Amino acid sequence: VGYGSQSTPTITHQELIKLDAQGNMYWTKTISLPDRDMSSNNGCLTPDGGLAIVGSTWEGGHTSGAFIKTDSAGQVEFARIYNYGGPATANLYGVKPLPNGGYILAGYCMPTISFDWQVWMIETDSLGIPVWANVYGTPGFEFVYDVAIRPNGGYALVGQNQVGNNRSMVFVRTDSLGQLEDVKVYDNSINDRASKVMVTPDGGYFIAGNTDTTNGGGLWMLKTD
């Protein structure tokens, strides 16, 4: 999944490419939100063989979260736009299908013009209609880039926490309704970021991201209990 622009009119579309087992192109599709730009950030396979794609779209001087669901052939089944309200700016980065047929979406938003970025979560039904949404933060700015479903039905989110000039990996756990349970911050340098999280068979978590070192940037992986 990626994105690019086309002219007349100039709208940013999403490019989908399916490959066979040898890496050869099987098909390619160009999809978009109705009459507006979308920048895709992440996607996942859905139980029916389709794709769930999340990102952001620009409207009215701010960005909103965007969600497109396709079938197994890349045909759009529905497209949704989520506004936090008021002057908020928002972006979605994480998406996973839920056992009940809905989806959990995660990202970050700026609820006011104070430049205080916070965690943003949305649970939707099977058609992308919101069931609930939560926003919360800790001291500093929060940027969320991935979400995983915990064995107890809660959620694990990872991203970046910024306090002053220091950027750290952040790991957030919530219950099944998105209520905050705990927050962990991990530092290896002055600029760390978590991009992926997975639940491990022993009930812990695997977190992957990047870190700055004295010799430049590098991959940083953590295993937690």
N, C-alpha and C positions, 0 to 999 in steps of 0.2 A: 504494500500500500504506500502510495506517495501522492504528491499533488503538483499541479502545474497550471499555468494560465493559458487561456485561449482568447483570441480577440473577436470583436464584433458580436456581442459585447465582451469586454475583458472580465472574465469570471474565473476564479481559481477552482479547478475541478480536481477530483480524486482519481488517481490512476490505479487500477487493480490489475495485477498480473498473476495468473495461475500457471505454475510450472509442473511438468511431469516428474517422475522419480529420477530422471537423468538431468534435470535442470533445464529442459527445453520448454519454450513457451507453449502453453496449452491454449490459453486465451488471454485477451486483454480487454478491459472495459474502462470507459470513462464515465464517471458519475458525478453528481453535484447536488448541492442543496438547490431548491427552487429559487432562481434569480438572485443568488447571493454567493459570495466567496465562502470557502471553508478551507482551513489548514488542518490536515489530519495529523494527529500525534501518535496514535496507537490503535491497535485492532486485535481481535481475537476470533477464533473459530467458534461457531455456535453449534449446539447439539444437532440442529437440522442440516448441518453442512454449509451454512451461510457464513457471513462475516458481520461482526459488530465493529464499527469504526467510530472513534471519538476524536474531537479536536475543538476548534473554535471558529467563530464567524464574526465579522465586523459589522456593527450596526449602530447607528445613532451616536457615534463618537466613543463607543466602547465595544469590547468583545464579549460574546456570549458563548456558552458551551454548546457544542453541536454533536449529534449522534445520528449515524446512518446505519440501518440494518439491510443487508442484502440476502438474497437466496444463494444457493450453491453455484448458480451461473453468473453471479455478480449483478443481478437485477435488483434495483432498489425496492424494498418492501415498505419501508417508512423512513422518514427523516424528521428529527426533532431538534428544536432550539430551546435552550434553557436560559432564562434570565434570572439573575439573583434579585434584580429590582433596583430602582433608583439609579445612581451613577455607577453602580458596580461594574467591574471588569472581571471576566471569568474565563477559565480555560479548563478543558477536560483532557486528562492524560491516561487514565486507567479505566478498563472495562473488563468485566467478567460476567458470563451467564450464570444465573442462579438456578438451584434445583426446582424452584417453583415456576420456572419459565421466564422470569423477569431478568433484570440486569442490575448490577451495581456499577456505578460510575463514580470516578474520583478525580479530583483536580484541585485547583485553588482559585480563589477569588479575592477581590478587593472590595469589601462591602461598602466602604465610603471612599472619599477622595483623600484619605489620610495616608495612602500608600502602605497600608498594613495588610499584607497578603496573608490569607488564612486558608485552612483546609476546607474543602467543599466536597460533600458526598451526596449522591442521589441514588435512591433505589427506585427502579421503574417496574411496571408490569411488562407483559410480553410485547406490548405495542409501544413501549418507550414512554408511557404516561407516568409521571412521577407518583410514587406512593408516599415517600417522605424525602426530605432534604435537610441536611445539617451543615452548619458552618461553625468552626471553632479554631482557636489558635493558642499558642503558648507565647511567652515573651520572645519577640523577634518576628521575622517573616517566615511563613511556611509555604513551601512549594511541593506539591505531591505529584509523583510521576508513575506510580503503579499501585495496584491493589490486589490482594489475594483473599480468598475465602478461608476462614479458620475452621477447624473441625467442629467447633461448637456453634457454628453459624455466624460468628462475628467476623470482623474484617481486620486485615493487617495492611497498612499503607506505609509507603516509603517515599522519601524525597529529600528536600534540603531545608535546613533551618538557618537563618541568617540573623546574627546579632552583631551590630556594628559592621566591621569588615571581616568577621569570622563566619565562614560557611561550613556547616556540619551536616553529616548524614542524620536524618531524622526517621524514626520508626514509631508508628502510631498504631495502637490497637483499640478497637471499638467493639461494642456488643452488636447483636443482630439488627438493632434499630439505629446504629450509627452513633450511639452515645459513647463518649470518650471514656476509656478505661485506663490507659497509661501511655506515656510518651518517653522514648529513649533517644538520646543524642549521642552520636559517636564521632570522635575527632581523630584524624590521622595527620592533618595538615590544616592550613588556614582556609582551604577551599576543597571541601568534600561534598559528594552528592551521591545519593542512592537512586538507581534507576529501575531495579527489578527486585521483586520479593516473591519467594515461594515457600510454602509450608513443607517441611521435611517429614519423613515417615515417623520420626521419633517425637513429633509434636513441636519441634523447634522451627526455626526459620533460616532460610538462606537469603542473604541480601547481597546484591552486586551493584557496583557503581564505579565512580572514579575519584581519584585523589591527586592533589598536587604534591610533588616531591621536589627535592633539591635538584633533581635531574630532569624535571618536567613532569607532565601528567602521567598517570598510570591507572590500571585497573585495581580496584579494592573490593575484596570479597569478605563477607562476615558470615559466620554460623553462630546462631544464638540458641539458647534453650527455650 
